[in-house]
Amino acid sequence: PETYRRNATRRWVLSLHHKILFPITTIIIMEVFISKMRKLKGIRKLILIEEAWKAIASANMADYIKYLYKTVRKYFGEAIVVTQEVEDIISSPIVKESIINNSDCKILLDQRKYLNKFDSIQNLLGLTDKERSQVLSINLANHPNRKYKEVWIGLGGTQSAVYATEVSLEEYFVRP
């Protein structure tokens, strides 16, 4: 089922789960975004692509994402891709360079499962040794009595840190 919610006058949330309609609807959504991006001067714009591996896996969609990343900043906008595997981005010859080179803010979760190939990830993302140590320290020394996970945020090579993200106990126990 498709989901559409208009949360505010300027924010739309769309969720697509139909296999056949996914690529078509995604292109329509992105075209609408690009049209709005060009017309709304001086207004901050953002497009967030959740589960980006689906789009990156398609050569046509990957080309489109590459175009977005190379264009959106010129119009006071930002493109964000979210994926569970760094490999989804770095294994794509189409989007790898455009996403990495045009992303001032990088957010990484626990990367210890990539420890044996983290040298190449560090090199590709342009992480310093300090940033590498920060990323690989995520969730190593969490307090046992608190329910939180850590995340690394790097801002354009000028600032980086590991942050704890914690939900309330009510939210923690209600989660499915």
C-alpha positions as CSV (number, residue, x, y, z in Angstrom):
1,P,0.0,0.0,0.0
2,E,1.1,3.5,-0.7
3,T,1.0,6.1,2.0
4,Y,0.7,9.9,1.6
5,R,0.6,12.4,4.4
6,R,0.9,16.1,4.1
7,N,2.2,17.0,7.5
8,A,2.5,20.7,7.0
9,T,2.3,23.2,4.2
10,R,5.9,22.4,3.2
11,R,6.5,18.8,4.2
12,W,5.3,15.6,2.5
13,V,5.9,12.1,3.5
14,L,5.5,9.3,0.9
15,S,6.0,5.6,1.5
16,L,6.0,3.2,-1.5
17,H,5.7,-0.5,-1.1
18,H,4.4,-1.6,-4.5
19,K,7.1,-3.4,-6.6
20,I,5.8,-2.4,-10.0
21,L,4.9,1.2,-9.2
22,F,7.9,2.0,-7.0
23,P,10.3,3.2,-9.8
24,I,7.6,5.1,-11.6
25,T,6.2,6.8,-8.6
26,T,9.7,7.6,-7.3
27,I,10.6,9.3,-10.5
28,I,7.4,11.3,-10.4
29,I,8.1,12.4,-6.8
30,M,11.7,13.3,-7.6
31,E,10.5,15.4,-10.6
32,V,8.0,17.2,-8.4
33,F,10.8,17.9,-6.0
34,I,13.2,19.2,-8.7
35,S,10.4,21.4,-10.1
36,K,9.7,22.9,-6.6
37,M,13.4,23.1,-5.9
38,R,13.9,25.4,-8.9
39,K,10.8,27.5,-8.3
40,L,11.1,28.1,-4.6
41,K,14.0,30.5,-4.3
42,G,15.3,31.3,-0.8
43,I,13.4,28.5,0.8
44,R,15.4,25.5,2.3
45,K,14.5,22.2,0.5
46,L,15.3,18.7,1.5
47,I,14.7,15.3,-0.1
48,L,15.4,12.2,2.0
49,I,15.5,8.8,0.3
50,E,15.0,6.1,2.9
51,E,16.1,2.5,2.0
52,A,18.2,4.0,-0.7
53,W,19.7,0.7,-1.7
54,K,16.5,0.0,-3.7
55,A,17.0,3.1,-5.8
56,I,20.8,2.7,-6.0
57,A,20.4,-0.9,-7.3
58,S,18.7,0.5,-10.4
59,A,21.0,2.2,-12.9
60,N,18.4,4.7,-13.9
61,M,17.5,5.6,-10.4
62,A,21.2,5.8,-9.5
63,D,21.8,8.3,-12.3
64,Y,18.9,10.3,-11.0
65,I,20.3,10.3,-7.5
66,K,23.7,11.4,-8.9
67,Y,21.9,14.3,-10.7
68,L,20.1,15.3,-7.5
69,Y,23.4,15.4,-5.5
70,K,25.1,17.5,-8.1
71,T,22.2,19.9,-8.4
72,V,20.3,20.3,-5.2
73,R,22.9,22.4,-3.3
74,K,22.7,25.1,-6.0
75,Y,19.1,25.7,-5.1
76,F,19.5,25.9,-1.3
77,G,18.6,22.3,-0.9
78,E,19.9,19.1,0.5
79,A,19.7,15.4,-0.5
80,I,20.0,12.7,2.0
81,V,20.2,8.9,1.4
82,V,19.6,6.5,4.2
83,T,20.8,2.9,3.9
84,Q,21.8,0.2,6.4
85,E,24.9,-0.8,4.5
86,V,27.7,1.6,3.6
87,E,28.5,-0.9,0.9
88,D,25.2,0.1,-0.9
89,I,26.7,3.5,-1.6
90,I,30.4,2.7,-2.1
91,S,29.8,-0.3,-4.4
92,S,27.8,1.8,-6.9
93,P,30.1,3.3,-9.5
94,I,27.3,5.7,-10.5
95,V,26.5,7.4,-7.2
96,K,29.6,6.7,-5.0
97,E,31.6,9.8,-5.9
98,S,28.7,12.2,-6.1
99,I,27.2,11.2,-2.8
100,I,30.5,11.2,-0.9
101,N,31.9,14.4,-2.5
102,N,28.6,16.4,-2.0
103,S,27.8,15.3,1.6
104,D,29.2,17.7,4.1
105,C,27.4,15.8,6.9
106,K,28.1,12.1,7.4
107,I,26.3,10.0,9.9
108,L,27.5,6.5,10.7
109,L,26.1,3.8,13.0
110,D,28.1,0.9,14.4
111,Q,30.6,-0.2,11.7
112,R,32.4,-2.9,13.6
113,K,31.2,-5.6,11.2
114,Y,33.2,-3.9,8.5
115,L,36.4,-3.8,10.6
116,N,38.3,-5.9,8.2
117,K,37.7,-3.5,5.3
118,F,37.4,-0.3,7.3
119,D,40.7,1.0,5.8
120,S,39.1,1.4,2.4
121,I,35.9,2.9,3.9
122,Q,38.0,5.4,5.9
123,N,39.9,6.3,2.7
124,L,36.8,6.6,0.6
125,L,35.0,8.8,3.2
126,G,38.1,10.9,3.8
127,L,38.0,10.2,7.6
128,T,41.0,11.2,9.7
129,D,42.5,8.7,12.1
130,K,40.7,10.5,15.0
131,E,37.4,10.1,13.1
132,R,38.1,6.5,12.4
133,S,38.7,5.9,16.1
134,Q,35.5,7.6,17.0
135,V,33.5,5.5,14.5
136,L,35.0,2.3,15.7
137,S,34.3,3.1,19.3
138,I,30.6,3.3,18.8
139,N,28.6,1.1,21.3
140,L,31.8,-0.4,22.8
141,A,31.4,1.0,26.3
142,N,27.6,1.6,26.7
143,H,26.3,1.9,30.2
144,P,24.5,-1.4,31.0
145,N,21.7,0.2,32.8
146,R,20.8,2.6,30.0
147,K,18.9,1.8,26.8
148,Y,20.7,3.8,24.2
149,K,22.8,3.4,21.0
150,E,25.6,5.6,19.8
151,V,26.0,7.4,16.4
152,W,28.9,9.2,14.9
153,I,28.3,12.5,13.2
154,G,31.0,14.2,11.1
155,L,30.4,17.8,9.8
156,G,32.5,18.6,6.7
157,G,35.8,17.5,8.2
158,T,35.7,20.3,10.7
159,Q,33.9,18.7,13.6
160,S,33.0,15.2,14.6
161,A,31.8,13.3,17.7
162,V,30.0,10.2,18.9
163,Y,26.5,10.9,20.4
164,A,24.2,8.7,22.4
165,T,20.6,8.5,21.1
166,E,18.2,7.4,23.8
167,V,14.4,7.1,23.7
168,S,12.2,7.3,26.8
169,L,11.5,4.1,28.7
170,E,7.9,4.2,27.5
171,E,9.0,4.3,23.9
172,Y,11.6,1.6,24.4
173,F,9.2,-0.9,25.9
174,V,6.4,-0.1,23.4
175,R,8.5,-0.7,20.3
176,P,7.5,-3.9,18.4
